[in-house]
Structure formats: structure tokens, C-alpha cells
Amino acid sequence: MSATPAITPTTINRLTIVIDNQWTLLKRFLGVLEREEAILIAADRDALMALSNEKNEVYQLLQRQHDACCILVAQCGKPNTAQSVREICADLPDTLARWEEVLEMADLARARNESNGKLIIEQMHANQSALSVLLTAADQPQLYSADGSARHAGSGRILGSA
């Protein structure tokens, strides 16, 4: 029989650091999501493109910390669950409190990201509607006569003809 992995002080110390890192990164990510929402409401596409780089960067950093947490929990012989982290950190009230905050912020980030996604979809629909109007108008272009009055295409001569 193989021995059950032990929860070592080194592993607990590393897990505490990872939880602190997750907390810090989630705070930053929530700030990015707040700015993203404001930019989406303002329909500032240039600012949105710039912010998307930062959002992706913070997300990747969060993913690395999540992966590190999963590895540490596995080293303790526990399944990858929030409850396992609670059990490992049971004797560390500050770390346990920080872990609960991480879970709350992660839920908030998920909800805010979903809300921003809905805003993006709404803008895409509005853009597609505007594009449809423009494309329809392009099929019936207005031409102007020498006196400036509007006339429909087909009532004048073809460009380049005499």
C-alpha cells in the first residue's frame, strides 16, 4: 500500500501564497471588468481593444495561480474542491478568510464577465442592424443632379460615358 500524501508546512505555506496571489489578481480582474463595462456602455471600441490585452493578461495570471492551487491540493492527497482548500487551511483563520473572499470574488467576476458579454452581444446586434440599413441603402444610392436635387440611380448617364 502507498502512503497517503501528507500536508506539509511547506505545502501549506505555498498554498497561502497562492491564495494571496489569487486574491490580489481577482481584485485587479474585477477592476478591469468594471472598466470594460464602462467602455462598453460608452461604445469606445479603441479603449476596449486596449483593455482586452490587459484582461487577457490578468486572466492568464489567474489561471496559473488556479493551476498552482490545484497542484498543491493534489499534493495533499485531496480532491480539487473548495472544501479541500478549507480543510487544508482549517488551522489558518486568516488564510481561510482570504480563501472565502477569493471564492466570492471569483463568483462576482464570473457574473460581471457574463454581463459584459451580454453588452457585447447587444452592441453586435446594433452594429449588424446599422450595417443592414447601410447595405440596403447602398443598393439604392442617391445621386445628385447639377442643381443639387436628389435623384435615384439609373436616371443619369453611366460614369465614363459621353
ChimeraX attribute file (.defattr): number of C-alpha atoms within 10 A of each C-alpha:
attribute: neighborCount
match mode: 1-to-1
recipient: residues
	/A:1	3
	/A:2	4
	/A:3	6
	/A:4	10
	/A:5	11
	/A:6	10
	/A:7	15
	/A:8	12
	/A:9	9
	/A:10	9
	/A:11	17
	/A:12	19
	/A:13	13
	/A:14	15
	/A:15	23
	/A:16	21
	/A:17	15
	/A:18	21
	/A:19	24
	/A:20	17
	/A:21	17
	/A:22	26
	/A:23	21
	/A:24	13
	/A:25	18
	/A:26	24
	/A:27	16
	/A:28	16
	/A:29	23
	/A:30	19
	/A:31	14
	/A:32	19
	/A:33	21
	/A:34	16
	/A:35	15
	/A:36	22
	/A:37	20
	/A:38	14
	/A:39	18
	/A:40	19
	/A:41	13
	/A:42	11
	/A:43	14
	/A:44	12
	/A:45	11
	/A:46	9
	/A:47	14
	/A:48	18
	/A:49	13
	/A:50	10
	/A:51	17
	/A:52	14
	/A:53	11
	/A:54	14
	/A:55	20
	/A:56	12
	/A:57	13
	/A:58	17
	/A:59	16
	/A:60	12
	/A:61	16
	/A:62	20
	/A:63	13
	/A:64	14
	/A:65	20
	/A:66	16
	/A:67	13
	/A:68	16
	/A:69	21
	/A:70	17
	/A:71	16
	/A:72	20
	/A:73	22
	/A:74	14
	/A:75	16
	/A:76	18
	/A:77	15
	/A:78	19
	/A:79	13
	/A:80	14
	/A:81	10
	/A:82	12
	/A:83	11
	/A:84	16
	/A:85	25
	/A:86	17
	/A:87	12
	/A:88	18
	/A:89	19
	/A:90	12
	/A:91	10
	/A:92	14
	/A:93	11
	/A:94	12
	/A:95	21
	/A:96	19
	/A:97	12
	/A:98	17
	/A:99	22
	/A:100	17
	/A:101	16
	/A:102	21
	/A:103	15
	/A:104	13
	/A:105	18
	/A:106	18
	/A:107	12
	/A:108	14
	/A:109	20
	/A:110	14
	/A:111	12
	/A:112	17
	/A:113	19
	/A:114	12
	/A:115	14
	/A:116	20
	/A:117	14
	/A:118	12
	/A:119	16
	/A:120	16
	/A:121	12
	/A:122	13
	/A:123	15
	/A:124	12
	/A:125	12
	/A:126	12
	/A:127	12
	/A:128	12
	/A:129	12
	/A:130	12
	/A:131	12
	/A:132	12
	/A:133	11
	/A:134	12
	/A:135	12
	/A:136	11
	/A:137	11
	/A:138	10
	/A:139	9
	/A:140	12
	/A:141	14
	/A:142	14
	/A:143	15
	/A:144	13
	/A:145	12
	/A:146	7
	/A:147	6
	/A:148	8
	/A:149	9
	/A:150	12
	/A:151	13
	/A:152	12
	/A:153	14
	/A:154	11
	/A:155	9
	/A:156	11
	/A:157	9
	/A:158	9
	/A:159	6
	/A:160	5
	/A:161	5
	/A:162	5
